Amino acid sequence: MPAVPAVPDGREETVAFDRAARELGLKLGEFELAVQLGEVRTVAAGAMGRRVGRAELLRLAAAEGFPSALRARLRVVGTAEGAELLDISPGRFSRLARGGFFTPVRFYVNRYRAVVWLYPAAELRAFADREPALLTGRIPAGLRATLSAGEDQRAARWRGRRIEQLLTRAEDPWERSAVWAAVLAPAELDATLTDPAERAYVRELMPRLAPVTSGTGLAAEVIAAVVTVGDPTEVRRCRAALDTCVRDARRARPAPRPPDGASAPSADESGPTGGDQVPSAGLLALPDGDPAPPALSPARPRGLWHRLVGGRRSAEGGPMAPYKGRNKPSCTTETRSRPARS
């Protein structure tokens, strides 16, 4: 491998995400997915956010089969392609996905305001090798019973994967707190984090789990339902994890407080504004012929609290095994398509 050039202060040279994508021969959406899945490792670069080290680009370029092998690992599929890949019916694929056997990596809302889930093809192939018995014969009785009762774990498993990705990139306990806060409804956040200054600071650091749509229409409501926990058990787990992270953060350093005479901003004036160097995790552009998702709004400007204290950006991405909820909350854990912006 060629020597890695260094910048004048001796640190490794790093490049921005768009340049890294070009050098790897990836479309931006493919690169964004590569970061999320941990195929491309990123590093913190201070005020520049997260970037890609030159050594990482050289490592990837030297890998066998580059770049086609890398692109193959980044392929995502919907229900129809996934079923074809596993040689099962789309109905059986959907039942297994609702039962939590597959973890979505992306989603979009189609023209009918329905959520379309996307899965890494490599993970589906691994599942087929690991659980061949679930691909033939009758669906297990326990799964049939839970599905009949309305069980659908797809949104929860997507949230779990996304939380893991963001926690992997969070740089301190306050940023980890903000990740857990991002999946809670405002009332749940207020009930968990009662100090106004701490709550405002956490809101400033909250990452975008998925981009918001323009306006306040039905599509935005659908996306909000995906990114926000609603199941009481999941709410309790996320609130407990947030509480644990906040206690760790207080021991590390207190949250900044507004100057004397100034009040902490309300939820309307602050976050979620931190987050992804990859700007649009969750939704993506579609191939020709597929229903288009709603248009995305520009990134929201940072609020008053950021101007007062200068919140840092959380970053996204990172490897993750299929999500499994933990009994004890932790501060550190818990159709056709193709990869594109997400």
WOKA-V358618 format. One line per field, one symbol per residue. ss: DSSP state (H for helix, E for strand, - for the rest). phi: phi as a letter, one per 40 degrees, with the letter a starting at -180 (. if undefined). burial: # if it has 16 or more other ideal C-beta (glycine too) atoms within 10 Angstrom, else .. A space follows every 10 residues. Layout:
# WOKA-V358618
ss: ???
phi: ???
burial: ???
This chain:
# WOKA-V358618
ss: -----E---- -E-EE-HHHH HHHH---HHH HHHHHH---- --EE-HHH-E EEEHHHHHHH HH-----HHH HHH--EE-HH HHHHHH---H HHHHHHHH-- -----EEEE- ----EEEEEE HHHHHHHHHH -HHHH----- HHHHHHHH-- ---HHHHHHH HHHHHHHHH- --HHHHHHHH HH---HHHHH HH---HHHHH HHHHH-E--- --E----HHH HHHHHHH--- -HHHHHHHHH HHHHHHHHHH HH-------- ---------- ---E------ ---------- -----E---- ---HHHHHH- ---------- ---------- ---------- --
phi: .ccccbcdcg cccbbccccc ccccgbcdcc cdcccccgcb cbbcbgccgc bbcccccccc ccccgccccc cccccbbccc ccccccgbcd ccdccccccg cbbcbaaabc ccgbcbcbbc cccccccccc bccccbgccd dccdcccccg cacccccccc cccddccccc baccccdccc cccccdcccc ccbccccccc ccccccccca ccccgbcccc cccccccbcb cdcccccccc cccccccccc ccaccdbcdd gbbccccccb ecbchccccb chbacbcdgc ccccccccdc cccdccccbg ccccbbhhca cdcbcbcbdb cbbg.baaca ca
burial: .......... ...##.#..# #.##.##### #######.## ##..#...## #######..# .........# #..######. ###.##.#.. ..######## ########## ....###### #.##..#... ...#...... ..#..##... ..######## ########## .######### ####...##. .##...#### ########## ###.....## .##..####. ...##.#### ######.##. ....####.. ...##....# ########## ######...# ..##...... .#####.##. ########.# ..#.....#. #.######## ##
